[in-house]
Amino acid sequence: MNQEDEFLTAKYIEYRQALSEIERFTPLMPFGWFKSPQTIRLDGEFGLQQMAYGDLASEAARDLANGINHLIVLTMRLEAWGKVIDGLDTEQKFQLLHEFVQDLAATAILSPYTLKARFYFAIAHLSHQANCARQGEGWVDDSTTLPDDRKIKGDEAARLAKPWRAWKKLIRALETVDNADYRTATDDFRSKHTHRFTPRVELGITQPVKRLLAKGEDKPSYGVGGTSPLKLKAVVAELKTQCIRLSKCYGEFRKLVVEQSTALFGNIDD
C-alpha cells in the first residue's frame, strides 16, 4: 500500500468513527403507511381510478420517503467528513475532497430541487385520479387535464390539487424548499452545475472571468477573480434546514393522500 492509499484509508476509518458519533438531526420518514383496499372492483364507479391511485400513492410514499431519508443520511455523511478535514493542509483536503466529498456534496445540494419536483409530480397524478370522486361525470382524462409526464411541474400540481383542503398547507411547505434563500446560499449550484461550471466545495475557484451585463446597459463588462468555493460547514447547515422542511412537506403530503383516499375509497386508516 502506497502513502496516498494509507492516508485515504486512515481518514476513511476516522470518518466512519466521526459518522457513528453524529446524532440524527431529524427523524427518518416512514413509507409503509399507505394501505389501499385489498379488493377493488374495476367495474365499480371509480374502479380504474382507485386502482391507479392506490399504486401511485404506494410508490409516491416510498419514493419520496426514500429520497428525503437519503438526503438526511448524505447530510450526516458530509458533516462527518467536515470533522475529518478540519485542520488538514490544502493537499490533504484536496485528496479527501476529490476521493470522497465532492460527489456526495453535489448529489446532496441538487436533491432539494429534485425532491420538490417529485412532490409536484406525485401530487399532480394523485389529485387527477382523486378528482373523479368530486367531479363525477364531469371528470375528464386527457392531455389537457393532465399533460405528459415530462411536462408536469408545479403549475399542474397546483391546478389539480387546489380543490383539496390539505393543499394550502402543503404548497406553503413546498415553497420553503429550494427557495431563493437556498439558491443564494449555495451560489445557485443547481443551475451552474447543469448549465455552466460547477461550483466547488471547500477548495477550488471557478469561472475566473465573468461577462457581466448590468441592468439597463447594452455593453458588458468583465469581472476577474472567480467564484470562491462553498464551505462544507455552511453547506451542511443549509442541507439540514432543507431536510427539515422536506420532512414537513412529507407530513402535509400524507394529509393530502388521506383526504383524497377518504373521498375516493374510504379512510385508509380503517
N, C-alpha and C positions, 0 to 999 in steps of 0.2 A: 504494500500500500504506500503510495507516494505521499508527500507532505500535504498537498491540497486535499486528497481524499481523507487523510487523518483529521485535518481541520474540519472539513464538512461533516464527517461522521461524529466528531466530538460535539459540534454545535447542534447537530440534529438531536443527539441524546439530551443535550441541555434544553433544547426546545421542547422535547417531549415532557421533560420534568416541569418546565415552566407551564406548559399547557395543562398538566394534571393539577396544578395549583390555582388555576383561574376558575373563579366561580361563574356559573352561567348567569348572565345579566337579565335574562327574560326567559319565561318558560317556553318549551318547545310546543308547537301546535299539534293538536290531535287531528286525526283524519278518518277514524272509523265511526264517526258519529252519525253519518247519514245512512238511513235504512229505508229503502223503498219497499212497498208491499211485495210479499213473496209471489203473489199471483196478480197478474194484470190481464184483464180481458181486452184483447186487441179489437174485439168487435164492440166494445163499450163506447160511450160517448167521447171520451178523451183517451182511449186506449193507446193509440200510437204516440200521442204527446206524453202520456205518463211513462211509457217505456223509454222514450228518448230522454225525458227529463231525469228519470232515475239513473240511467247510465251516465249522462252528462254530469249530474250532481256528484255521483260517486267519484268520477275521475277528477273533477274540479277540486273536491275536498282533499283528495290525496295529493294531487299535483301542487296545489297552492301551499298546502302544509309542508310538503317535502321541500319546496322551493324556499320558503321562509326559514325552515329549520336548517337548510343547507347554508343560508346566509348567516344565520346565528353562529353556526359552527365555524364558518370561514372567518368571521369577525373575531372569534375567540382565538383561532389559529394565528391570525395576524397580530393580535395583542401579545400572544406568547412570543412570536418572532421579534416583536418590538423590544421585549425584555432581553432577548438574546443579543441583538445587535447593539443595544445601548452601550456606549463606551468603547466600541471597537474602532479601529482606524479605517480609513477610507477603503483601502484594498480589501480588508476583511469583510467590511459591509458589502462591498460590491460582489464579492464571491457569494455571500448568502442571499443577497437580493436577486442575483442572476439565477442561482440554483433553486431557490425555494419561494421567494416572496413575490416577485413581480407578477407572475401569472395568477397567484392567489389574489393579489390586490386587484388586478384588472377584473377578474371574474366577480369579485365582491362589489366593486364600485359600480359595475354595469348592472348588477342584479336588481336594484330598486326599480329602474326603468322597465326591465324585463318582467318583473313580477306584477307591476302596475298594469302593464299591457295584458298579462294573463288574466288578471282580475276582470278587466273590461271584456275580454273575450268570453270568459265564463258567464259573466253577468248578462251579456247580450244573448247568448244562446239559451240560458236558463229562463230568462224573462220572456223571451219569444215563445218558448213552449208553454210556460205558465200562463201567459196572457190569454190562451184559448179558453181558460176557465172563466175569465171575466168577459171576454168579447163574444163568446158563444159562436153563433153562425157568422158573425162579422169578422172572425179571425181568419187571416189570410196568410198562407205560407208561400212567399215568393221572394225574389231577389230585391224587391223594393222594401219589403218589410224587414228582411234580414239579408244583407248582402253576402257575397262570397267571403269565406274566412279571412282571406288576405286583406279585405277592406274593413274589417271590424276593428273599430277603435273606440275612444271614449264617447264620441257623439252618438254612436249607435247604441252603446250600452245605456247612456242616459235616456235616450228616447224610449227604449223598450222597458227600462226599469222604473221610469218615472211614476207610473201608477201605483207602485207598491210603497207602503209606509216606510219600510226599512231602508229604502234607497237614500233618503235625505241624510241620514247619519253615515251611511256607507260612502257616499260621494264626498262628504266633508272629510272623512278619514282618508280617502284616496287622494284628495287634493294636497295632503301633507307629505305624500311620498314623491320622491324625485321632483320636488318643487324647486322654485328659483333659488332658495337659500342653499339647498343641497348642491345644485348645479354650480353655484358660485363657489361654495366651499371646496368642491372637487375640481375646480378650474374647468368646468364644462367637459369633464373627462369623457363622457359617453360620445358626445358629438365629435370631439377631437380624435378619439380612438377610432371612430368609424369613418370619418371624412377627412381628417387631417393627419397630424402626427401625434402619437400617444404621449401624454404627459408621463413623466417618470415618477417613481415613488422613492423618496429618501435621497437618492443620488441621481444626477444627470440633468443637464439643461436641454431643452427642446426649442425648436424654431428660433434660432439666434437672430434671424432677420424677419421682420414682420412688415407687411404692406398695410398701411393704416389709412382708412377713408373716414375723415371727420364728417360729422353730420352737417349737411348744408354746403359742403365744399366738393368741387369736382376733381381737384388734383389730390393725389395721395401723398402721404409722407411715409418715411421708412424708419422703423424703430430697430435699434440694435441692442442686444443684451440677452435676449432669450427669456424663456419661461422657467422659473425655478421649479424644482420637484415638489410634489406633495409630501408632507411629513407624515410618516406612518402613524404616529400618535394621534394626529388630527384626523386622519382617515378613519381610524378605529372609532374615535368618538362620534364622527358623523354616521358611520355604519350602525353603531349601537342605537342611535336615535331612529334611523330608518327601520331597523328590526322591530323596535317597539311600536312604531307607527304601523308597520305592516301587520304586526300581531293584532293591533286594534282593527285594522281593515278586515282581517280574517274573522274576528268575532262578529263584526257587523255583517259580513258576508253570510255567516252562518245564520244570522237572524233573518236575512232576506230569504234564504233557502227554506227555513222553517215556515215563514209566512207564505211563500209560494206553494210549498208542498201541502200545507193545510188546505189551500184553495183548490189545488189540483187533485189530490187523492187522500186527504186526511192528514192528521197530525203524525209526523214521523216518529214522535216520541211514544205513540200509543203502542 
